């Protein structure tokens, strides 16, 4: 964002006032150039860092953060592959022209239809998440005939990382993956033949089914990670499992996916994980772990999503009701209501996530005051920004922007209170265009078949 002399902010060379006039509010605004630069930076940083230790690496864009046909095309053009987590995301990636071989399919509870769609598309890998799924997928392939399905087994390493319990996805008590923890001993000390961990059982189950082709092992330890130390611990655990499988079966799998979860800055003063730093640290950990284990390095992959699209997006609102409220400690907090809310950004209500907001359509010389940005939904928890200092003269009609909403805003949006979901508007080189149109009341009514 750039603020002009009259106080108005421009994004991608487009004045936010022009965006509001052309597209209305609320609206998700996505800076195409910024997104492409971030995609390019992750591909370059990891390619160079892993080349230094003699390994190759693929970068998959985690589509769950936000996926549209245009975004899939952008990231693919920048050399990234696309990771999908549902049949819908898979369909969008395919419509964008991403070859099936460059797509992965995730999911802890994939339907038979999703398996079939992935097989029809010739996806490069299906990440299996349970023993039950391994058998179901193998049976589906057997019934259909054709080549074995390429699979990776998702494992949980016990490393707990991320900004909230619900987005920390490698501890044992959660729904994803197969645990590395054996029933006896520890993953580093148990004898190979005695490793009865769910992860080892899953790998063996894949090898036992000729309908499946074991590509490798997948791990993802969480989201919004700002401390890179967890990646080193998880990397060693996954490579150790790979070595134990090789000693037990003679199969040294070709690929290891280390997931994503690289944190971004949401608030002033926060520092995002730098792609070059994290790439070098993970590459060093990979090299050391493989040397300690006496194994060759596999091909690696990573899955950044939020780190690429999150900072490239903002949400533009129009201010409505402004209300001073006396709070318990005697202070006054200004409640600033906007024309969206938890339906376009559920993360503050769901995770207690924190964002920053600014008045972006004008200059103000008023003293900043303590404010809370809230939405228009019938929920007291409908908070967009918990605490921020806004100009004391903030008023109805002001344009207000909330930064770093490119990830998970639109992808987790809902129609709560039957609000229509905002459009996604791309900006670049002084021009804007709609990527995903605004929903209308007619769209809502079209889904309601009435009382037949």
Helices and strands as residue ranges (DSSP letters): E 2-3, E 9-11, E 14-15, H 16-23, E 27-31, H 32-52, E 57-62, H 69-77, E 81-84, H 87-95, G 100-102, E 103-105, H 112-121, E 125-128, H 131-144, E 149-156, G 165-167, E 178-179, G 192-194, H 198-208, E 212-219, H 229-249, E 255-257, H 275-293, E 299-302, H 306-309, E 313-326, E 332-338, H 347-351, E 357-359, E 368-374, E 383-391, E 399-403, G 416-418, E 423-428, E 431-436, H 441-447
